[in-house]
Amino acid sequence: MNQEHLRDIWKREEQAAHIHGWDFSHIHGRYEEEADLPWNYGALVRSRLSSGLEIMDYDTGGGEFLLSLNHPYDKTSATEGYPPNVRLCAETLTPLGITFKECGDPSSIPFESEAFDLILNRHGSFDAAELFRLLRPNGTFITEQVGANNDRDLVELVLPGTDRPFPHLTLEKQRGVFEVAGFQITQAEEAYRPIIFYDVGAFVWFARVIQWEFPGFSVDKCFERLLNMQKMLERDGKIEGTIHRYLIVAQK
């Protein structure tokens, strides 16, 4: 396959790199990640649920995971700050009776103090002191986070020398933040696992969507490095990087 044909394919992926909610179905089957984490976030959350709990999902994305919990809607709340997802949540969550509020500031969440028994956050922002304010006594916060070293080997392949966007996001540092805020940590885990791409186009789509990790990435800017990735793919059958995740369960 000649270089200009590859460029055309990759440019089409670049142009298609938009998501609705947090939907990666465009590259389903063309990449893998989070298949072997040592914990199961969904199962962990479900194990803490009971029908009488007031719960809130901060940075809910499009509300996909929240809806999968099937928690009573009148005891379910959510926030989101990304404008396209705000519109999506207003259209899908509010008509069900879920309390949804737009919020882009994790330090100023528009709910009353001690409003919730359980607060969830997966791959979103948070402020430990604000979460402490919002939780009732013995309330729990559960978060799975993308760590500071996420995808760094992939970033180096196309944008060498790029700074880490969130260097403070490690289990050690964040555990300390929660303890200072007054929480008791009941579970804390950290993991590095593979992320695998089976075609360069899938990587192009991914890198354009995850702009904070790949700032300034474009097919034209990184074309020669993408060609090197194509050679890796033809040699190894895949392009492999490393994800960084950590999990914290904190009780007030």
C-alpha positions in Angstrom: 0.0 0.0 0.0 1.6 3.3 -1.1 2.1 6.2 1.3 -0.4 8.5 -0.2 -3.1 5.8 0.0 -2.2 5.4 3.7 -2.4 9.1 4.2 -5.9 9.2 2.6 -7.1 6.4 4.9 -5.6 8.1 8.0 -7.0 11.5 7.1 -10.5 10.0 6.9 -10.0 8.6 10.4 -8.8 12.0 11.6 -12.0 13.6 10.2 -14.2 11.0 11.8 -12.7 11.5 15.2 -15.7 12.8 17.1 -17.6 11.0 19.8 -21.1 11.1 21.2 -21.0 10.6 25.0 -18.0 8.4 25.6 -18.6 6.0 22.6 -15.6 4.3 21.2 -17.6 2.0 19.0 -16.0 3.5 15.8 -12.8 1.5 16.6 -14.5 -1.5 18.2 -12.6 -4.7 17.3 -9.7 -2.6 16.1 -8.1 -2.0 19.5 -8.2 -3.4 23.0 -7.7 -1.9 26.5 -8.9 -2.5 30.0 -9.5 -6.2 29.3 -7.4 -7.4 32.2 -7.5 -4.8 35.0 -7.2 -6.5 38.4 -10.5 -5.0 39.5 -14.0 -4.6 37.9 -15.3 -1.1 38.5 -18.9 -2.0 37.5 -19.0 -5.0 39.8 -17.5 -3.0 42.6 -20.1 -0.2 42.3 -23.0 -2.7 42.0 -21.8 -4.5 45.2 -22.3 -1.2 47.1 -25.7 -0.4 45.8 -29.1 -0.8 47.5 -32.3 0.8 46.4 -32.5 3.3 49.3 -29.2 5.0 48.6 -28.9 8.5 47.2 -26.2 8.2 44.5 -24.5 10.7 42.2 -22.2 10.2 39.2 -19.9 13.1 38.7 -18.6 13.6 35.1 -21.1 11.0 33.9 -20.1 11.4 30.2 -23.3 10.5 28.3 -24.7 8.7 31.4 -24.1 5.3 29.8 -22.6 3.6 32.8 -25.0 5.3 35.2 -28.0 4.0 33.3 -26.6 0.5 33.3 -26.8 0.4 37.1 -30.7 0.5 37.0 -30.7 2.4 40.3 -34.1 4.0 41.2 -34.2 7.2 39.1 -35.6 9.3 41.9 -32.5 8.5 44.0 -30.0 9.1 41.2 -28.2 12.3 40.3 -25.5 13.2 37.8 -23.3 16.0 36.6 -21.4 16.7 33.4 -19.4 19.7 32.1 -18.5 18.8 28.4 -21.1 20.7 26.4 -22.0 18.0 23.9 -22.5 15.5 26.7 -24.5 18.1 28.7 -27.0 18.2 25.9 -27.0 14.5 25.6 -27.6 14.0 29.4 -30.4 16.6 29.4 -32.1 14.7 26.6 -31.7 11.2 28.1 -31.4 11.4 31.9 -33.7 14.3 32.8 -36.9 12.8 31.2 -36.4 9.6 33.3 -36.5 11.6 36.5 -32.8 11.6 37.2 -31.6 14.8 38.7 -29.0 16.2 36.2 -27.0 19.4 36.7 -24.4 20.9 34.4 -21.1 21.3 36.3 -17.6 21.8 35.0 -15.9 22.7 38.3 -15.3 19.7 40.7 -14.6 22.1 43.5 -18.1 23.6 43.3 -20.7 20.9 42.7 -24.3 22.4 42.8 -25.8 20.1 45.4 -26.4 20.5 49.2 -24.0 19.2 51.8 -24.5 15.6 52.9 -26.8 14.9 50.0 -25.4 11.5 48.9 -24.6 8.0 50.3 -22.5 7.1 47.3 -20.6 9.2 44.7 -19.1 7.7 41.6 -16.5 9.0 39.3 -14.8 7.1 36.4 -12.1 8.9 34.5 -13.4 12.3 35.5 -12.2 15.2 37.6 -12.6 15.4 41.4 -11.9 17.5 44.5 -11.6 15.4 47.6 -12.7 18.2 50.0 -15.9 18.8 47.9 -16.7 15.1 47.8 -16.3 15.0 51.6 -18.8 17.9 51.9 -21.4 16.1 49.6 -21.3 12.7 51.3 -23.3 11.8 54.3 -21.5 10.2 57.3 -20.2 6.8 56.3 -20.8 7.7 52.7 -18.5 6.3 50.0 -16.7 7.7 47.0 -15.5 5.2 44.3 -13.3 6.3 41.5 -11.3 4.6 38.7 -8.8 7.0 37.2 -6.5 7.3 34.3 -3.0 7.7 35.7 -0.3 10.2 34.9 1.7 7.7 32.8 -1.2 6.6 30.6 -0.3 6.0 26.9 3.1 7.6 27.4 4.9 5.1 25.1 2.4 5.8 22.4 2.7 9.5 22.8 6.5 9.2 22.4 6.0 7.3 19.1 4.3 10.3 17.5 5.0 13.4 19.7 8.3 12.7 21.5 9.1 14.9 24.5 5.4 15.9 25.1 4.8 16.7 28.8 2.4 14.6 30.8 -0.9 16.5 31.1 -1.7 15.3 34.7 1.5 14.4 36.5 -0.2 14.4 39.9 -2.5 11.6 39.1 -0.8 8.6 40.8 -2.2 6.4 43.5 0.4 7.5 46.0 -0.3 11.2 45.6 -4.0 10.9 45.4 -4.3 8.6 48.4 -2.6 11.3 50.4 -5.0 13.9 49.1 -8.0 11.9 50.3 -6.5 11.2 53.7 -5.8 15.0 54.2 -9.5 15.7 53.3 -10.6 13.3 56.1 -11.4 10.1 54.3 -10.5 6.6 55.2 -9.2 4.6 52.3 -10.8 1.2 52.2 -9.4 0.0 48.8 -6.6 1.3 46.7 -5.0 -0.4 43.6 -2.9 0.7 40.7 -2.2 -1.1 37.4 -0.3 -0.9 34.2 -1.7 -2.9 31.3 -1.5 -3.2 27.5 -3.4 -1.1 25.0 -3.2 -2.7 21.5 -4.1 -1.3 18.1 -4.6 -3.5 15.1 -4.5 -0.8 12.5 -2.9 2.7 12.4 -6.2 4.3 11.4 -7.7 3.2 14.8 -4.7 4.8 16.5 -5.2 8.1 14.5 -8.9 8.2 15.6 -7.9 7.5 19.2 -5.2 10.1 19.3 -7.4 12.8 17.8 -10.2 12.1 20.4 -7.8 12.0 23.4 -6.4 15.4 22.5 -5.1 16.2 26.1 -2.7 13.3 25.8 -1.7 13.9 22.2 -1.8 17.7 21.9 -1.3 19.0 18.4 -1.4 15.5 16.9 -2.4 15.4 13.2 -1.8 13.0 10.3 0.1 15.7 8.4 2.3 16.7 11.3 3.1 13.1 12.4 3.0 11.4 9.0 6.6 10.0 9.0 6.1 8.7 12.5 2.8 7.1 11.5 4.6 5.4 8.7 7.0 4.0 11.3 4.0 2.7 13.2 2.8 1.1 10.0 6.1 -0.8 9.7 5.8 -1.9 13.4 2.2 -3.2 12.6 3.4 -5.1 9.5 6.2 -6.6 11.5 4.4 -7.5 14.8 0.7 -7.6 13.8 -0.1 -4.9 16.4 1.0 -1.6 17.9 1.2 -1.9 21.7 1.3 0.7 24.4 0.7 0.9 28.1 -2.3 2.2 30.1 -2.1 3.5 33.7 -5.1 3.1 35.9 -5.7 3.4 39.6 -8.7 2.8 41.9 -9.7 4.4 45.1 -12.6 3.6 47.4 -12.8 6.2 50.2 -15.3 6.4 53.1 -16.3 9.5 55.1 
